[in-house]
Amino acid sequence: MSFLLRVVLPDKPGSLGAVATALGNAGADILGMDVVERAHGLAVDDLAVELPPGRPPDVLITAAESVPGVEVESVRPHSGRLDTSHELELIEEITGDPEHGMQLLAEQVPRIFRAGWALIAVREGSRSYRLAESSAAPETRAGDLPWLPLAKAVVIDPAVHWVPEPWSALDTELAAAPFGPNATALVVGRPGGPAFRPSELARLTHLTGIVTTVLGG
C-alpha cells in the first residue's frame, strides 16, 4: 500500500538521504519526493512511499524519526507517484477551454495540492453558494460565509471562520484564496491534514491569480 509522508527535517546535506535509508531499512520503497517548503534551516518534504502488504504505516513514522532532527507531520494513504508540473498543465487546459475554467480549476486543485476536495464559493449579500466543485466536495445547503470576501489566501479555522459542518468533518484542514474581483474564493479541503503551509498558500494565490486573468476576471 502507498502512503504520503510529510516530514520536517534539517535543511542540510545528508538529511534526506538519511531518511531515505531509514525508510528503506523499514521495508519502504520511495516512489517520489517533492519539496513543500524551505525556511529557517528546515525543509518540509512530501515523500510518496510504498509498504509491503501487512506492514503498518506506523513503521514509517518510527523509521523517519529515528534520524536526529526529523519530525513526521502526517501519514496518509496515497495512490500513484508525485507529479509537480500540474499547475502549468491546468493553466494550459483552462486557456483552451475558458468556458469550463472554474469547473476545471475545482476538479484539478485537489490533485495539485494533494487534498481531498475543492470548491469555488461566492457571497452575495448574506447568502453564499458554490459556483463549481470537485467530485468529492461535501454536500451542504446554501448558507453564508461571512469571511468573504478575502484579501489574501488564508488557512480557514472553523473556530474562527464559520463553515458548514461537513467541511470540517474528518479533521479536515481548510485553505481558501480570493478568486476574481468579487466576493468569490477557491476553498480547498484536506481531510486528516496536514495543515496548509505558507508556501502552499502562496502557490494557491499564484494559481488563482493566473486563472482569474485567463478567465478575464
N, C-alpha and C positions, 0 to 999 in steps of 0.2 A: 504494500500500500504506500502511496505517496503522500508526503506532508510538506507544508510550507513552514519553515522555521525562521523566525526573525530573531537575530542575535545582535547584541550590543557588545562591541569588543574594542580594545585599544587600537587606535589608528596608527599602527606601526608595522614595519616589515615582519613577516613571520606569523602574525596573529591569526590571520585567516587560514594559513597553511596548517597551523597547529590545530585549529578547529576541524578542518577537513580531515586531518589524520585521526583525531579523536573519534569523529563520526564514522570514519572508515573502520576503525578498530571495533566499533559497536555494531558493525554489520550494515551500515547505511551506505547507499550509493548516491552520490551527489549528482543531480540531473542538471542543475543550473544555479547561477548566482546573480543577484542584482544589488547594486549599491543604492540604498534608500537615502542615506544622509551621512555627511561627514562634518563634524563640528566639535570644537573644544577637546580635541585629542581623542575623540571616539568616532567609531564608524558604526553605522546601522546597516546590516546586510540581510537580505532575504535569500534563503537557501532552499531550493526545491530538492528534497531527498526522498529516496525510496527505501523502505524497510522490507526484509523478507517476511513472508506470512508468519503470523504468530508472534512477531516481535512488537511489544507495546511502544507507543510513541514516547513514553517516559524515558526510554533509554537514550533518546536524542537529547533531552534536557541534561541528563546525568553526564553524557559524554561531552557535550559542548561546554558545560560549566565546570568540567574538570580542568579546563585551560584557565590559568590565572587571569583575572580581569574580565572574563566573559560572562555575560548575563543573557539568558534566553527570555525574550519578551513575550513570545507566543509560539504555539504549535497548533496548526490546524490542518485538516485534510486538504489535499490539493491534487489536481489532475494535470498532467502534461508538464512541459518544460516552461521555463520563464522566457517570455519574449519581451523585449524592451523597446521595440520600434513601433508600437501600435498607435501612438499619438499621430505620427505623420500619416500612417495608413488611413486613420479615421478622418483626418482633415481632408485628405485627397478624396475619400469616399463622399464626404459631405459636400465638397466643392462640386463634385459631379452630379449630386442629387440633392440640391438645396431644399427642394420641396419637402423632403423627408428628413431634413437635417436634425431637427430636435429629437425625433424618434431614434435616429442612428446614434446620436450622442448618448441618449439614455441607455440604449442597448449595449453600447461598446465600453462605456466608462467602467462598469464593474470588472471587465477583463483587464483593462489598463491599470486599475488601482487595486486589483486583487480583492475586490469587495463582493458583497452578495447581491446588491441591487442598486439601482439609481432611478431617480425620477426628476422631472422638471416641474416646479410648482410656481404659481403666480398668485399674488394677492390683489384683490380688487375691493376697495372699501374694507369691510370687516369680514370678507369671505375669501378663502383661499382654495384653490383647486389645482389639479395636475394637468399639464399640457402633454406630457409624454412620460413613459415609464418603461423600465426593463421588465422582462418576463417574471422575475422573482420579487418585484416590488410588492410590499404588503398592501392588502386591500384596506381602504379606510373610507369613511364618509367625508363629505365636504365639510370643512370647518374653517378655522382661522389660524394663520401662522403669524402672530403679532410681531415677530422679529424680522419680518420682511418689510421694506427692502434691506438688503445687506450692503455695507460699504466695502467689504472685503471678504475673502474666504475665511471661514471660521470653523472651529470644532463646535458642534451642537451638543450642549449639555442639557439633557431633559430636565434636570433640576433647576435650570435657569431659563432655558428656551422651551416653551411648551411645544410638544409634538404629540401626534396621535400615539396611543399606547403601543400599537403593533410596530411602530417604527423603532422603538427602543427595546422590544422583546428580544430574548435570547442574548442579552448583554451586548446589543448592537452598538458599535461605535459609529457616530454620525459626523459628517462634514458637509458643508454647503458653501457654494460660491455664487456670487452675483452673475446673472446671465442676461445680458442686454440692458437697456436703459431703464426699464420699468421695474416693478417690484417682483422680479422673477429670479429664481435661483435653481441651480442644479444641486440636488441633495443626494449624497452617497451613503449607503449603509453597509457596514462591515460586521455581520453577526459574529460574536465571540472575539472581536478585536483582531489585530492590535489597534491601539489608538492611532489616529492620523497625526503624522509628524509635520512640523513646519515646512519641510521640503515638499511634502505631498500636497499641502495646501497651496504652495507656490506653483506646483505643476498644474493643479486644478484651476487656479486663477489664469495661468497662461493658456491652458486649453480652452476654457470658456471664453476668454477674450478673443482668441483667434476665431473660434466658431461664430461668435457674435458678429465679428467683422465679415466673415464669409457669408453669413445669412443677411447681412445688411442691417443689423440691429443698431 
